[in-house]
């Protein structure tokens, strides 16, 4: 446990001390700020149909944020250790591959959650002027966290298979895109079961559900098992490095 | 302390290490010598548990590295060939992180970190960001992390590579200092380093051990008998016979420049008898010197140069020709 904690704290420190984190944070907030302004002015229009602000905000920011953050936050996590060779002193300490992966994953998840924190100002601003329904807000943010947890695990896996950050970034981006567009592939197959499987795995519509305030446990089971699966693959990839 | 039994490592079809067995004894400094590509780093990575061996086994302090990796690794401090550190951290922070990773408690770390900083002479840079340090200092940071958990064995892979001469001297001093408290396994391709630091040497080439022993015994076993060079004024005719009778001398040779080379029994030093013989016979002694035997470097080059592997064992002296034997 100590080893997980040591890795976790060191990675978290690395995020907060690296310029990349602040660049990501800056642009993340700029873009979300624009989305928020656009949403508010749209909903302020007397002709607007209305509805919960979350059903506008989450789909607008969700996919893009998950893709960009999923790639940017995870790409150096393990591949940089492989490239620089620091993996050698790391793995000769009395720690296991699983502990290293766990520590790094928890650190990136924490930083990811931290990035969303400032955007909580938006519902607070709205609640100052309008009556706010906090249910969908809670569900929407929970959905972003749960989906983020899954996609960051995908990124950690991609980072563990290559010493090139660029390649890790590309692999992550492609996998995330695939997971969002899986229903397209479902349409290719006529078989009802195959189609169902693809629809179940497809992430495209999940955020809309969360934004409406629906927390579907099937989704949570899927994210949970997906997260564990990719973290397991990352651990195996690190172990496999020894046998080549 | 370290027991390596029949270690082999293959990368695909390529055999990097081929059945190496050796042991590092408690308290000694063992040098692992070999040209680049001989399999030193692969061997060391197997000993530190970074690479599992294809076959064979390693025990550290009696604990098997594959069966109980954590216990075995706790007794090991490792400085890899390329010291890769987290460059955005400060020295003190990095050591604190490593202490936690090694499983030291807060109290143990609070004690161990200042000690490591002091022993590796890092006091001046303890608050500096690692990325701003010179290679010599980074090497010391690497050494500090290796001794942090007070392991019984330190494994250092080419610790002076890429350093400037002054840094090399200070790192060597540090290594010798560390050798007083830890058992040390030191890999290098630099010969003077071995002669300066090591109690025992293992020479590796082509993934096998080709020689093993103290630097002294290696030199002796590969140089043949010690010899003494004697020059007498005017080259008295009966000198050869008289010199040959001196106890301890097993053979004599008259060299082209008029000097005699006396081959002596191992361990014999008949210089005093030679002097007395000269006085008794009324010769004028111009020169009386022990000849430099082969250095470890000669042996190393001979052992690891493959096309000359079958060449004679006695060192050839191209500037002197033997005319009598």
Interface residues (C-beta under 8 A of the other chain):
Chain A: X2 X3 X5 X6 X7 X9 X10 X13 X14 X17 X18 X84 X85 X86 X87 X88 X89 X90 X91 X92 X93 X94 X95 X242 X243 X244
Chain B: X11 X45 X48 X49 X50 X51 X52 X69 X70 X73 X74 X76 X78 X80 X82 X83 X84 X85 X86 X88 X89 X93 X97 X98 X100 X101 X102 X103 X142 X145
